Amino acid sequence: MSALRVLVVDDSAVIRRVVREVVAADPELEVAGVAANGKIALAMVDQCSPDVVIMDIEMPEMDGVTAVREIRRNHPKLRVIMFSNLTERAALATLDALAAGADDYVTKPSNAQSVTEGSERIREQLVPKIKALCGRRLRQTIIRSPIQLSASPKLILPSSKIEVVAIGASTGGPNALAEIMPRIPGDFPVPILIVQHMPPVFTAFLAERLAASAQIPIKEASPNARVEPNHAWIAPGDFHMTVVPEALQTHLAMDQRPPQNSCRPSVDVLFRSVAEVFGSRSLAVVLTGMGQDGLRGCEYIHEAGGQIVVQDEATSVVWGMPGAVANAGIADRILPLAAIAEEIIRSVTARRCLQPESAVQAGVV
């Protein structure tokens, strides 16, 4: 098997050297070339035929977002990972890059970290993403594709009236959410809780962007926020999000317990609390993402009698998270991204639309 070819694009000579050394140290990867800005990178894409481009955000002559747009125009299948700082400006630019067609992003080490610490951070975060995006997952996360399920949604009625929708996503998630959330109607009768693997700052801007095109309010979650119908909340970066029943109301709670599946926020943490509070009235949705975060939480929801929908392999950027649930045999639906919003609406409104007499005939009341 030939090594994956990586083009490194950054205006910092230090960063180019560190990333180059990390890539070169992995036997499954090789450095196809380096470039100091987006303009040079575009010329090198044709020359060195990389499998993936590691793209800085802020660069002279041509920035990373502009370069991504040009790459997508001429090389629609070339994988691009943005290399972003943990700043508000970089967070906004990273979301622009993802919307323009970048596949994922990795945050740069902080200035407080030593070169050794920075190299290790890059190795831990960047290398697995390169391999996952290019179809070569690390050995411990290999997932076999199951036979795709094709059950007609019209033939299956949730066993209980759905009272909450919980969504988990990672790699490719921001664009998947941008496809789903604008289609949720303004009178949607239940709350939507979302975990998207992102660091602090990024999640607040993601919520704002999704809200701008949505029919329901979408906010970054805050402690003690009341869980209400026709509202959506996104877990803040670096905090787990859970639901807590208090008297007649349900509220959100945030905590910084250790990461689960190397993630904080973790989909498993949210799904487990949803299963405990809502039981069979839960609908879990697992979107594109690497790793297996959400699998254990889906097992809790399945055991409680709730419903589970996962994105299919063909429309996922990485079929790690949804694939893990599908392979476990607990997904009620495996659907393309374009069909998921409709399925969420159908599942939530199914029992609410039943007339008393039709419900009796169906044997569900």
KOLZAMAR-190981 format. One record per residue (C-alpha): residue number from 1; residue in three letters; chain; x, y, z. Coordinates in nm, 4 decimals. Example, Ala and Ser with C-alpha at 12.3 -4.5 7.8 and 13.67 -1.06 7.14 Angstrom:
1 ALA A 1.2300 -0.4500 0.7800;
2 SER A 1.3670 -0.1060 0.7140;
This chain:
1 MET A 0.0000 0.0000 0.0000;
2 SER A 0.1497 0.3344 -0.1054;
3 ALA A 0.1925 0.6090 0.1524;
4 LEU A -0.0585 0.8931 0.1695;
5 ARG A 0.0852 1.2093 0.0171;
6 VAL A 0.0501 1.5244 0.2277;
7 LEU A 0.0935 1.8846 0.1096;
8 VAL A 0.1726 2.1207 0.3992;
9 VAL A 0.0682 2.4851 0.3518;
10 ASP A 0.1602 2.7456 0.6159;
11 ASP A 0.3322 3.0835 0.6115;
12 SER A 0.5287 2.9966 0.9270;
13 ALA A 0.8575 2.8189 0.8563;
14 VAL A 0.8511 2.6763 1.2097;
15 ILE A 0.5043 2.5264 1.1656;
16 ARG A 0.5943 2.3875 0.8232;
17 ARG A 0.8989 2.2178 0.9720;
18 VAL A 0.7113 2.0708 1.2706;
19 VAL A 0.4223 1.9389 1.0601;
20 ARG A 0.6629 1.8044 0.8006;
21 GLU A 0.8576 1.6144 1.0671;
22 VAL A 0.5377 1.4694 1.2176;
23 VAL A 0.4136 1.3539 0.8771;
24 ALA A 0.7497 1.2131 0.7715;
25 ALA A 0.7782 1.0128 1.0945;
26 ASP A 0.4689 0.8065 1.0126;
27 PRO A 0.5364 0.5139 0.7765;
28 GLU A 0.1897 0.5448 0.6207;
29 LEU A 0.2430 0.9095 0.5259;
30 GLU A 0.4845 1.1046 0.3127;
31 VAL A 0.5401 1.4760 0.2532;
32 ALA A 0.4411 1.5576 -0.1040;
33 GLY A 0.5557 1.9182 -0.0686;
34 VAL A 0.5376 2.2392 0.1351;
35 ALA A 0.4063 2.5851 0.0446;
36 ALA A 0.4111 2.9230 0.2159;
37 ASN A 0.0718 3.0465 0.0957;
38 GLY A -0.2421 2.9445 -0.0867;
39 LYS A -0.1271 3.0698 -0.4268;
40 ILE A 0.1823 2.8498 -0.4215;
41 ALA A -0.0250 2.5604 -0.2877;
42 LEU A -0.2638 2.5728 -0.5838;
43 ALA A 0.0258 2.5388 -0.8260;
44 MET A 0.1742 2.2528 -0.6228;
45 VAL A -0.1498 2.0552 -0.6124;
46 ASP A -0.1181 1.9893 -0.9847;
47 GLN A 0.2557 1.9225 -0.9600;
48 CYS A 0.2740 1.6810 -0.6653;
49 SER A -0.0729 1.5185 -0.6664;
50 PRO A -0.1310 1.5074 -0.2882;
51 ASP A -0.3970 1.2945 -0.1196;
52 VAL A -0.4600 1.5600 0.1445;
53 VAL A -0.3700 1.9267 0.1996;
54 ILE A -0.2989 2.0726 0.5441;
55 MET A -0.4015 2.4364 0.4984;
56 ASP A -0.3236 2.7355 0.7195;
57 ILE A -0.5921 3.0045 0.7541;
58 GLU A -0.4138 3.3417 0.7496;
59 MET A -0.1416 3.3710 0.4842;
60 PRO A -0.0093 3.6441 0.2514;
61 GLU A -0.1040 3.6633 -0.1187;
62 MET A -0.3814 3.4047 -0.0828;
63 ASP A -0.5431 3.2985 0.2451;
64 GLY A -0.6571 2.9489 0.3252;
65 VAL A -1.0308 3.0044 0.2737;
66 THR A -0.9752 3.1418 -0.0774;
67 ALA A -0.7409 2.8536 -0.1544;
68 VAL A -1.0024 2.6007 -0.0419;
69 ARG A -1.2609 2.7530 -0.2749;
70 GLU A -1.0148 2.7242 -0.5659;
71 ILE A -0.9244 2.3667 -0.4764;
72 ARG A -1.2896 2.2654 -0.4622;
73 ARG A -1.3461 2.4217 -0.8044;
74 ASN A -1.0749 2.2140 -0.9724;
75 HIS A -1.0184 1.9205 -0.7356;
76 PRO A -1.3555 1.8422 -0.5728;
77 LYS A -1.2405 1.5146 -0.4148;
78 LEU A -0.9067 1.6304 -0.2723;
79 ARG A -0.9136 1.6179 0.1076;
80 VAL A -0.8376 1.9449 0.2901;
81 ILE A -0.7735 1.9866 0.6636;
82 MET A -0.7543 2.3426 0.7976;
83 PHE A -0.4871 2.4295 1.0521;
84 SER A -0.6421 2.6901 1.2804;
85 ASN A -0.5514 2.9000 1.5826;
86 LEU A -0.7777 2.9077 1.8889;
87 THR A -0.8917 3.2667 1.8360;
88 GLU A -1.2261 3.4231 1.7465;
89 ARG A -1.0932 3.5408 1.4115;
90 ALA A -0.9528 3.1974 1.3292;
91 ALA A -1.2716 3.0239 1.4460;
92 LEU A -1.4844 3.2327 1.2105;
93 ALA A -1.2411 3.1748 0.9239;
94 THR A -1.2378 2.7998 0.9935;
95 LEU A -1.6165 2.7850 0.9716;
96 ASP A -1.5907 2.9785 0.6431;
97 ALA A -1.3403 2.7206 0.5189;
98 LEU A -1.5634 2.4293 0.6188;
99 ALA A -1.8568 2.5925 0.4405;
100 ALA A -1.6318 2.6410 0.1361;
101 GLY A -1.5552 2.2696 0.1247;
102 ALA A -1.2752 2.1906 0.3712;
103 ASP A -1.3222 1.8451 0.5225;
104 ASP A -1.2010 1.9071 0.8768;
105 TYR A -0.9690 2.1181 1.0896;
106 VAL A -0.7032 2.0840 1.3562;
107 THR A -0.6176 2.3575 1.6057;
108 LYS A -0.2568 2.4663 1.6340;
109 PRO A -0.0612 2.4200 1.9564;
110 SER A -0.0613 2.7194 2.1899;
111 ASN A 0.2428 2.9427 2.2223;
112 ALA A 0.2807 2.8189 2.5807;
113 GLN A 0.3614 2.4668 2.4621;
114 SER A 0.7155 2.3558 2.3910;
115 VAL A 0.8158 2.2311 2.0467;
116 THR A 0.8046 1.8735 2.1774;
117 GLU A 0.4584 1.9227 2.3276;
118 GLY A 0.3389 2.0931 2.0112;
119 SER A 0.4696 1.8119 1.7914;
120 GLU A 0.2967 1.5510 2.0057;
121 ARG A -0.0311 1.7449 1.9945;
122 ILE A -0.0106 1.7696 1.6155;
123 ARG A 0.0704 1.3987 1.5884;
124 GLU A -0.2238 1.2979 1.8084;
125 GLN A -0.4789 1.5220 1.6368;
126 LEU A -0.3633 1.5500 1.2771;
127 VAL A -0.2375 1.2042 1.1795;
128 PRO A -0.5591 1.0135 1.2694;
129 LYS A -0.7656 1.2671 1.0750;
130 ILE A -0.5478 1.2315 0.7666;
131 LYS A -0.5884 0.8541 0.7730;
132 ALA A -0.9613 0.8635 0.8484;
133 LEU A -1.0366 1.1140 0.5733;
134 CYS A -0.8341 0.9138 0.3247;
135 GLY A -1.0009 0.5865 0.4198;
136 ARG A -0.7261 0.4409 0.6369;
137 ARG A -0.8437 0.4393 0.9954;
138 LEU A -0.6100 0.3544 1.2790;
139 ARG A -0.6144 -0.0174 1.3519;
140 GLN A -0.8095 0.0184 1.6752;
141 THR A -1.0954 0.2057 1.5044;
142 ILE A -1.1409 -0.0033 1.1900;
143 ILE A -1.5108 -0.0454 1.1087;
144 ARG A -1.6558 -0.2963 0.8674;
145 SER A -1.9434 -0.1758 0.6497;
146 PRO A -2.2679 -0.3635 0.7172;
147 ILE A -2.5456 -0.4334 0.4714;
148 GLN A -2.7338 -0.1069 0.4353;
149 LEU A -3.0792 -0.1091 0.5924;
150 SER A -3.3633 0.0048 0.3718;
151 ALA A -3.6691 -0.0074 0.5965;
152 SER A -3.9373 0.2345 0.4821;
153 PRO A -3.9889 0.5082 0.7447;
154 LYS A -4.3643 0.5008 0.6773;
155 LEU A -4.3921 0.1447 0.8082;
156 ILE A -4.2338 0.2033 1.1486;
157 LEU A -4.3967 0.4058 1.4256;
158 PRO A -4.2000 0.5056 1.7361;
159 SER A -4.3081 0.3006 2.0368;
160 SER A -4.3483 0.6207 2.2410;
161 LYS A -4.4143 0.9842 2.1620;
162 ILE A -4.0725 1.1437 2.1052;
163 GLU A -4.0025 1.4263 2.3502;
164 VAL A -3.6386 1.5097 2.2709;
165 VAL A -3.3983 1.4877 1.9763;
166 ALA A -3.0283 1.4402 2.0592;
167 ILE A -2.7721 1.4803 1.7801;
168 GLY A -2.4042 1.3838 1.7802;
169 ALA A -2.1514 1.4822 1.5124;
170 SER A -1.7806 1.5274 1.4523;
171 THR A -1.5837 1.5408 1.1241;
172 GLY A -1.8131 1.6910 0.8606;
173 GLY A -2.0715 1.7749 1.1247;
174 PRO A -2.0966 2.1542 1.0770;
175 ASN A -2.2001 2.1151 0.7126;
176 ALA A -2.4320 1.8244 0.7984;
177 LEU A -2.6008 2.0375 1.0649;
178 ALA A -2.6256 2.3244 0.8155;
179 GLU A -2.8209 2.0864 0.5910;
180 ILE A -3.0544 1.9633 0.8650;
181 MET A -3.1295 2.2527 1.0984;
182 PRO A -3.2825 2.5016 0.8483;
183 ARG A -3.5421 2.2374 0.7597;
184 ILE A -3.6699 2.2004 1.1163;
185 PRO A -4.0024 2.3915 1.1309;
186 GLY A -4.0560 2.6849 1.3628;
187 ASP A -4.3301 2.5026 1.5539;
188 PHE A -4.1183 2.1919 1.6149;
189 PRO A -4.2755 2.0421 1.9302;
190 VAL A -3.9638 1.9142 2.1118;
191 PRO A -3.6146 2.0416 2.2049;
192 ILE A -3.3011 1.9514 2.0079;
193 LEU A -2.9709 1.8929 2.1891;
194 ILE A -2.6486 1.8824 1.9873;
195 VAL A -2.2933 1.7715 2.0566;
196 GLN A -2.0510 1.8740 1.7831;
197 HIS A -1.6879 1.7989 1.8572;
198 MET A -1.5365 2.1482 1.8635;
199 PRO A -1.3175 2.3530 2.0978;
200 PRO A -1.4247 2.6637 2.2925;
201 VAL A -1.5099 2.9733 2.0838;
202 PHE A -1.5884 2.7570 1.7795;
203 THR A -1.9167 2.6214 1.9212;
204 ALA A -2.0564 2.9679 1.9945;
205 PHE A -1.9922 3.0825 1.6379;
206 LEU A -2.1322 2.7568 1.4989;
207 ALA A -2.4544 2.8138 1.6934;
208 GLU A -2.4782 3.1690 1.5579;
209 ARG A -2.4263 3.0546 1.1997;
210 LEU A -2.6818 2.7770 1.2228;
211 ALA A -2.9323 3.0113 1.3894;
212 ALA A -2.8994 3.2628 1.1050;
213 SER A -3.0643 3.0223 0.8602;
214 ALA A -3.2852 2.8256 1.1012;
215 GLN A -3.6540 2.8593 1.1819;
216 ILE A -3.5962 2.7831 1.5508;
217 PRO A -3.3576 2.9501 1.7986;
218 ILE A -3.0175 2.7775 1.8185;
219 LYS A -2.7831 2.8725 2.1001;
220 GLU A -2.4638 2.7584 2.2634;
221 ALA A -2.5838 2.5884 2.5813;
222 SER A -2.5420 2.7477 2.9226;
223 PRO A -2.5828 2.5978 3.2711;
224 ASN A -2.9402 2.5772 3.3999;
225 ALA A -3.0932 2.6692 3.0646;
226 ARG A -3.4511 2.5452 3.0543;
227 VAL A -3.5052 2.2724 2.7933;
228 GLU A -3.7998 2.3924 2.5830;
229 PRO A -3.9759 2.2807 2.2637;
230 ASN A -3.8788 2.4391 1.9280;
231 HIS A -3.5334 2.5377 2.0611;
232 ALA A -3.1896 2.3849 1.9965;
233 TRP A -2.8730 2.3977 2.2055;
234 ILE A -2.5145 2.3115 2.1147;
235 ALA A -2.2800 2.1862 2.3870;
236 PRO A -2.0037 2.4415 2.4519;
237 GLY A -1.6492 2.3422 2.3639;
238 ASP A -1.4566 2.1710 2.6462;
239 PHE A -1.7771 2.1026 2.8468;
240 HIS A -1.9932 1.7925 2.8656;
241 MET A -2.3659 1.8671 2.8387;
242 THR A -2.6355 1.6700 3.0222;
243 VAL A -3.0071 1.7032 3.0962;
244 VAL A -3.1287 1.7241 3.4540;
245 PRO A -3.4944 1.6883 3.5641;
246 GLU A -3.5977 1.9407 3.8278;
247 ALA A -3.9583 1.9425 3.9512;
248 LEU A -4.1721 1.9837 3.6378;
249 GLN A -3.8917 2.1228 3.4224;
250 THR A -3.5777 1.9846 3.2601;
251 HIS A -3.2609 2.1903 3.2590;
252 LEU A -2.9176 2.1674 3.1014;
253 ALA A -2.6044 2.1089 3.3051;
254 MET A -2.2388 2.1533 3.2037;
255 ASP A -1.9356 1.9907 3.3594;
256 GLN A -1.5696 1.9241 3.2924;
257 ARG A -1.5412 1.5649 3.3984;
258 PRO A -1.2659 1.3769 3.2130;
259 PRO A -1.3111 1.3412 2.8356;
260 GLN A -1.4849 1.0287 2.7076;
261 ASN A -1.3599 0.8752 2.3844;
262 SER A -1.0982 1.1532 2.4010;
263 CYS A -1.3835 1.4024 2.3582;
264 ARG A -1.5250 1.6852 2.5685;
265 PRO A -1.8047 1.7476 2.4914;
266 SER A -1.8870 1.3822 2.4408;
267 VAL A -2.1873 1.2442 2.2547;
268 ASP A -2.1932 0.9444 2.4901;
269 VAL A -2.2334 1.1714 2.7927;
270 LEU A -2.5287 1.3569 2.6413;
271 PHE A -2.7004 1.0443 2.5064;
272 ARG A -2.6649 0.8612 2.8373;
273 SER A -2.8331 1.1433 3.0283;
274 VAL A -3.1065 1.1690 2.7636;
275 ALA A -3.1738 0.7959 2.7995;
276 GLU A -3.1939 0.8302 3.1781;
277 VAL A -3.4334 1.1275 3.1704;
278 PHE A -3.6451 1.0648 2.8584;
279 GLY A -3.6127 0.6866 2.8112;
280 SER A -3.8232 0.5551 2.5219;
281 ARG A -3.9247 0.9113 2.4339;
282 SER A -3.5734 0.9803 2.2973;
283 LEU A -3.4633 1.0103 1.9356;
284 ALA A -3.0859 0.9913 1.8818;
285 VAL A -2.9256 1.1021 1.5550;
286 VAL A -2.5607 1.0187 1.4808;
287 LEU A -2.4032 1.2137 1.1967;
288 THR A -2.0703 1.1933 1.0177;
289 GLY A -1.7590 1.1744 1.2348;
290 MET A -1.4464 0.9746 1.3100;
291 GLY A -1.4147 0.7471 1.6106;
292 GLN A -1.6943 0.5794 1.8056;
293 ASP A -1.8253 0.8518 2.0364;
294 GLY A -2.2012 0.8013 2.0628;
295 LEU A -2.1994 0.4221 2.0369;
296 ARG A -2.2327 0.3569 2.4101;
297 GLY A -2.4872 0.6355 2.4457;
298 CYS A -2.6925 0.4843 2.1636;
299 GLU A -2.6827 0.1515 2.3435;
300 TYR A -2.8409 0.3208 2.6468;
301 ILE A -3.1090 0.4812 2.4300;
302 HIS A -3.1744 0.1510 2.2508;
303 GLU A -3.2064 -0.0343 2.5826;
304 ALA A -3.4507 0.2336 2.7021;
305 GLY A -3.6689 0.1818 2.3940;
306 GLY A -3.5762 0.5030 2.2140;
307 GLN A -3.5199 0.5485 1.8406;
308 ILE A -3.1824 0.5802 1.6620;
309 VAL A -3.1094 0.7275 1.3188;
310 VAL A -2.7612 0.7332 1.1651;
311 GLN A -2.6181 0.8951 0.8543;
312 ASP A -2.5212 0.6536 0.5786;
313 GLU A -2.1671 0.5884 0.4593;
314 ALA A -2.2112 0.7396 0.1139;
315 THR A -2.2948 1.0880 0.2455;
316 SER A -2.0636 1.0870 0.5506;
317 VAL A -1.7255 1.2577 0.5355;
318 VAL A -1.6075 0.9834 0.7734;
319 TRP A -1.8309 0.6871 0.8603;
320 GLY A -1.6773 0.6227 1.2000;
321 MET A -1.9406 0.7322 1.4527;
322 PRO A -2.2517 0.6394 1.2532;
323 GLY A -2.0824 0.3251 1.1227;
324 ALA A -2.0088 0.2054 1.4755;
325 VAL A -2.3770 0.2319 1.5676;
326 ALA A -2.4884 0.0673 1.2431;
327 ASN A -2.2457 -0.2213 1.2906;
328 ALA A -2.3744 -0.2733 1.6449;
329 GLY A -2.7155 -0.3473 1.4958;
330 ILE A -2.9027 -0.0862 1.6991;
331 ALA A -2.9799 0.1741 1.4309;
332 ASP A -3.3484 0.1960 1.3394;
333 ARG A -3.2612 0.3888 1.0217;
334 ILE A -2.9470 0.4357 0.8115;
335 LEU A -3.0253 0.7307 0.5864;
336 PRO A -2.8537 0.9717 0.3486;
337 LEU A -2.7994 1.3196 0.4899;
338 ALA A -3.0693 1.4710 0.2672;
339 ALA A -3.3339 1.2446 0.4256;
340 ILE A -3.2459 1.2938 0.7928;
341 ALA A -3.4336 1.6200 0.8606;
342 GLU A -3.7509 1.4694 0.7138;
343 GLU A -3.7042 1.1580 0.9269;
344 ILE A -3.6567 1.3654 1.2435;
345 ILE A -3.9777 1.5555 1.1715;
346 ARG A -4.1661 1.2363 1.0851;
347 SER A -4.0543 1.0532 1.3988;
348 VAL A -4.1411 1.3433 1.6271;
349 THR A -4.4808 1.4200 1.4733;
350 ALA A -4.5908 1.0589 1.4031;
351 ARG A -4.7875 0.9944 1.7215;
352 ARG A -4.8910 1.3566 1.7607;
353 CYS A -5.0734 1.3366 1.4264;
354 LEU A -5.2675 1.0212 1.5080;
355 GLN A -5.6417 1.0691 1.5465;
356 PRO A -5.7902 0.8784 1.8440;
357 GLU A -5.9822 0.6344 1.6249;
358 SER A -5.6852 0.5625 1.3974;
359 ALA A -5.4664 0.5149 1.7018;
360 VAL A -5.7048 0.2542 1.8397;
361 GLN A -5.7150 0.0761 1.5064;
362 ALA A -5.3354 0.0725 1.4966;
363 GLY A -5.3291 -0.0754 1.8465;
364 VAL A -5.1054 0.1976 1.9900;
365 VAL A -5.3381 0.3445 2.2531;
